[in-house]
Amino acid sequence: MTVTFWVIVSAMTLCVLGLLLRPLLKRPAQITSEQEKTLPVYRQQFSELEQDLTNGLLTDEQYQTARHELERRVLEETGSIETSSMTSGGLVNLRIVALSVAMIIPAASGVLYWTLGNPAAMTHPTASSMSAQGGADNERQMIEGLNTLMERLKKKLEQNPNDAAGWAMLARSYMAMERYADAVPAFEKAFKLNPNDADMLADYADALGIHQGRKLEGKPETMIEKALKVDPNHVKALMLAGTMAYNRKDFALAVKDWERARTNLAPDSDPEFSEQITAAIGEAKQRMGGAPLMAAANAPMAQSAIPADHPPVKKASGSRAITGKVVLGPSMAGKALPDTLFVFAKDVAGPPMPVSIVRASKNDLPFTFRLDDSTSPMPSRKLSDIDTVVIVARLSKSGQAMPGSGDLEGMSQPIKPGAENITIVIDRERP
């Protein structure tokens, strides 16, 4: 399966490159006998114009006007772009463009596949532990290959340092590989070349914040402000601005920024992302009103806490996944249960949006869950990046993650990512 996959991918990549490179490398059409007679005349006229400009007989404006008129006449008579190859290094430039395309497309395709695709799908779904080891080897080889492609792109950009879009693409590729220390200087180069790109400014702020310990104060805040000056409705910039306001306990401003972000979501956005923003807005409004918080670290519940005989917390190797089970408490016996079950992890010290979430049904109870980076609703806020979280289990009457009256809930004590076999007891109803 893996060999077949790569053969197909290689063939498709070559086909795409062929379609793109053929026009760039195609030689000009053969000149007809009539064109052969007229082109030397035009070449002579171009040479005379150059000579008159050199001798000071023509001003720059007169020279440009005469040159444009001459080029127009050449195009009318020959029907080709031969003039550009006669008077400039156009063919050479096209070859440089072709070389850039041939390098960037495979690199960008590899990065996009690694970010959006599913390399594990190339292995058989019932793979044994031996197959899993092989998958790990394949993943390592894939990472090494992508790193090599990114280094090639970096060298290409060093030869052409004024390519703002190229530096931004390289920076985002580094972010996708979680190489934030490398992403920051690449974003800095893109910013200097194009300081008015709202998408790049928001991504730059995100990379800076992660790189400096998930803190948005200072330069990240400056980049967020610049992004919102360029585009006041930029969703990611508004999300980051709301997070800063929430961390400063300015909950009214956080609600304002997040509501604007929700209003400006693209129509094809993931519905769960909208639900998470709505849940965050609801919790910020609770803070404004002084209502008790579900995720308050200083309010653990005895019935929902990890049992005393629970084994010590272990660190998962690599993924820092959290595993456990959701059960109903004795007080829930005989109650009508809402249909939709959410289990999610929330950063104790950060904004209220979940950093990892799974959805199930009341029919799945007792429900065994696993939360990890693959279930993070936002790639820039992963479970493995958070120091301490609480796990919330909620049977939602509305079918949405936002808390509502009549929802049934349970919550863990603060734990570290990597905890295993925890138990969440749903034992109370929201008023």
N, C-alpha and C positions, 0 to 999 in steps of 0.2 A: 504493500500500500504506500509506504513512504517513497520508494523509488518511483512508482507510477506518478505520485503527486508531484515530485520534483521535476520529472520529465514533462508533465503537463504545464507546470508553472514556467519552466524554462522555455518551452515552445511558445507559450502565450507571450512571454516577455520579449522574445526575439521577434515575434510577429508585430507587436506594438512598436518596438524600436525600428523595425523595417519600415513600417508605415510612416513613422515620424521622421526618420533620417533620410529616406529616399528623396523627398523634395529638397532637403537641405544640401545633399551631396550631388544632386542631379546636375549634370553639365548643361550649359545653355544649349538651346536648339541650334542645329546647323544653320549657318547663314546662307541665304539664297544668293544666286548670282547677282541679282539687282542690289541686295544689301551689301554685297562685297564691293560694289562700285561706290555706294554712298557712304559707307562707314569710314573709309579713309578720309573723306572730305570732312566729316564731323570730327574725326580725331584731330585733324589739322586745325580746325576751328577751336577745339578745346585747348590745344597747345598754344594757339595765338592768344586766347583769353588769359591763360596762365602767364604768358610772357608780358602782356599788357599790364596785368596786375603787378607783376614784379618790377616793371619799368616805371610804375607810377602813373601810367596813362589812364588807368581806371581806378575809381574808388572801390572800396569793398562792396558798397551797396550796388554800384553799377555792375561790378563783376558778378555778384550773386544773381541779379536780375537777368543778365545776359546768359549766364550759365543755365539757370532754370528754363529759360526760353529754348535754349539749344537742346537741353535734355528732353523737353516736351516734343520737339520736332523729331528727335531720334526715336522716341517711343512711338510716335504716330507712324513713322515710316517703316520701322523694323518690327513693331509689335512684340518686342522682347525687352528684357532688362539688361541688355548687353552693356548699356551705358555705365551702370554701376560697376561692372567688372572692369570696364576700361578706365574709369576715372578714380576708383577707390579700391581699397582692399576688401571689397564685399565678399569675394569668394573665400578669402582667408577667414573673415569673420564668421561666415556660415559654417566653416569647418570647426571653428572654436565652439560655436553654438551646438553643433552636432555632437562634438565630444562631450560637452557639458550634459546634454540630454542623455547620452549613452551611459553616463556615470550616475546622474541624479535619479533617473527613473528606477533602476533596480534598487538603489539605496532607499529611496522613498517607499517603494513597494514593500521592501523587507521590513522597514520600520512600521509601516501601517499594518502589515500582517501581524507583526509581533504585538502591536498595541490593540488592534481590533479583532484579530483572528483568534483561532483556537488551535495552536500547534498540537495539543494533546489529542485532537480528533483524528490525527493520522495513525494513532495506535488503536488496536482492537479494544472495544469497550469492556471485554472481559479479560483484560490482560492480567497476568499473574504478577507476583512480586518481581520476577525476572524481567518481565516486560516493563514494569515500572522503572526498574533500574535503567533499562534501555532508553525509556522516555526521558529520564534525567540526563543521560548522556546526550541525547538528541537536543534537549533544551540547552545544555551547556554549549554544544556545537553551534546552535542557532545564535546564542548570545555572542559567542566569539565572532561568528560571521557578521552579525550586525555591528559589533564594535569595529570590525575591520572596515565595513562599508562607511561607517561614520568617520573613521580616521581618514579615509580617502576623500570624503566630502570636505572634511576640514582642510586637508592639504590643497584641494582645489580652490577653496575659499581663500586660503592664504595667498594663492596666486592671483585671485581676483577679489581683493578685500572690500570692494565697494558694492557687493551683492547683498543688499539688506534682506531680501527674501530668503536667500540661501542661508544666511546666519540665523535667521528666525527658525527656519526648518531644522537646522542642526541643533539649535537650542531645544526645540520641542522634542526632537529625537532623544536628546540626552535626558529630558524630563521623563519621557516614556520608559527609559531604561533606569530611571531613578538615580541618574548621575547628576544630581542637582549642583554640585560644586563645579562641574563642567558646563552646565546649562547657563549659569549666571554670567560668565564672561562672554559667551556667545550671544546672549540676549543684550548685553551691554553694547556689543558691536552693532547689532541690529538697531538698537535704540539710537545710537549716534548717527546712523545713516538714515533712519526713518522714524523721527520722534512723534509722529502723528498717526500711528497705527494702534487703534484701541485694543484689538485682539492681542497684539504683541505686548502692549503695555500691561494688560491684565495678566498675561502668562508670565511676564517678567516679574511682576509683583508677587505672584504665586511662588515662583522659583526662589526669589529672595527670601520670602517668608519661611519657606520650608528649610532653606539653607541656614537661616539664622535661628533655628530652634523653634519653628512654627510661630514666630512673632512678626506681626505686620507693622509694628511701629518703626518709624524712621524712613529709610529709602523705599520700602514696599508701599508705605502709605502715600508717599510722593508719586509713585508710579500709578497707583489707583486713582489719585486725584487727577493726574494728567489724562488717564484713560476716560474718566467721566467728563472731562472738559471736551475731549474729542467726540465722545458719544455718551450723552447723559443717560441713555437707556441700555448701556452695555450690561448684559446679564451677569457675566462673571465678575466684572468690576463692582457691580452693585452687591453681589453676594459677599465679596471680600470686604466692601465698605460696611455692610451690615454686621459682619463678623467682628470688625474692629469696634464698632459701636457697642455691640453686645459685650465684648471683653472689657470695655470701659464702663459697663453698666448703664449706658445710655440706651435703654431698651426702646424708648419711643423712636429714636433715630434708626435703630436696628429694624424695627417693624416697618418703618417707612421705606428703607432701602430694600428689604426683602420683598415687600409688597410690589414695589416697582419692578423688581427682578421677575417675580411671578407673572406680572402683567405682560412683560415683554418676552416671555418664553416663546420660542419658535413653535408653530403649530404641530410639528412632528416630534416635539420633545418627549422623552420618556415620561409617561404619566406618574410613575413613582417619584421622579425627581420633583415634579410639582407638588406631590403629596408631602415630600420631605420639607420643602420650603413652607408649605402650609402648617405643618407640625411645628416648625421652628418659630413661625410667626405666632402661633398659639401659645407656645411656651414663653416667648418674650412678652406677650401681652399679660400672661400670668404674673411674670416678674414685675411688670408695671403696676399691676393691681395689688401686689403683695401677697398673691395666693401661694399656697405651698407648692413646692416643686417636686415633680416625680423623680428628677435625677439628682436631688440634693445629696451630696456626699455625707452630710452630717445627719441624715435621717434614715438610717438602716432599719429594716423591719425584721423582727426575730423570726416570724414565720417564713419569710422569703429568703432569709440569709442562708449561706452554705452551712449544712449541718456540722455539728462539732466533730463528728467522726469522719468528716470528709478528708480524703488524702491530700497531702501537701500539693500546692500548685506547682505544676511543671511547665517548663518552657518548651514549646514546640520548636523543632529544629527548622528554622528558616521562615515558615509562614506565620508563626505566632497566632495560630488559629485558636478560637475558644470553642469548646464543645460542651454539651450538657443536655439536660432534659427539662421539659416544662411539664408540670403536673398540676392538677386541681387540688386546692386545699379542702379540708373537711367542710368549711363554711359554705362552699359552692355547691354542696349536694342539694339536688332538687331545683336549682336555679335554671332558668332558661338561658342557654349559652348563645352569645352572638356567633355568627358563622366564621368570621375572619380572624385569624390569629397572626399577630406580628411579634417577631422576636428580634430585638435590635440592641446594638451596643452604642453607648453615648459617652463622649469625652467628658470626664468629671470637671475638668478645668476649662473647657472650651465651649463653643456655641452649641445649641441644642440639636442641630441636625445629626442624625445617626451616622456613624462611621462605618457601619455594617448592618445589614438588615435582611431577614428572610420572611417570607409569607407562607402561611399554611392555613389549615382549616380546623375547626373544632373537632372534626372527625378524626384528626391525626393525633389527638391527645391520648395518652401522654406522648409528647412530641420530642424526638431527639433532634437537636439542632447542631449546626456547625457554622460559625461566623469567621470569615477570613477576608483577605483583600479582594477575593473574587466577588464578594457580595457587598462591597463598598459602593454606595450610590454615586459618589463623586471620586474620580481618580486622584484628585489632588489631596483628598483627606482619607487616607487608608488606615485600617485598623492597626496595621503593624507600625505606624508612625506615632501612635498615641501611647502615653505612659500609663494612664489609669482610666478604666471605664466602669460603667455599671451596665448590667444586662437587664432589659425590661421586656416582659412578656405581656401582651395586651390582646384581649379578645375584644374586637372593635365592633360596635353596633352599626356604625356608618360604613364599615368596610374600608376606611381610610386610616392611615397611620396617625393622623392628628387626633389627640385625645378628646373624648367627648363624654357627656354625662351618661352614666349607665354602663360604661366600659368596665370590663373586669381585668384586674392588673396584678402583677407581682414583680418584684425587683430584687436584684442581688445586692450585696454589699460591693463597694469598690474593689475591683480586681485588676490584675495585670493581664495584658494579652498573652496568650500561651496557656491560660488556665484550662484544665480539662475536667470533664465529668461533673460540672457544677449542676445544681438543682435549683430551678426557679419555681416557686409555688405561687400560683394565682389564687389570692386569698382575700381580695377586697374589691369593692365596687366604687367607681368614681361617683361623687355626688352630682 
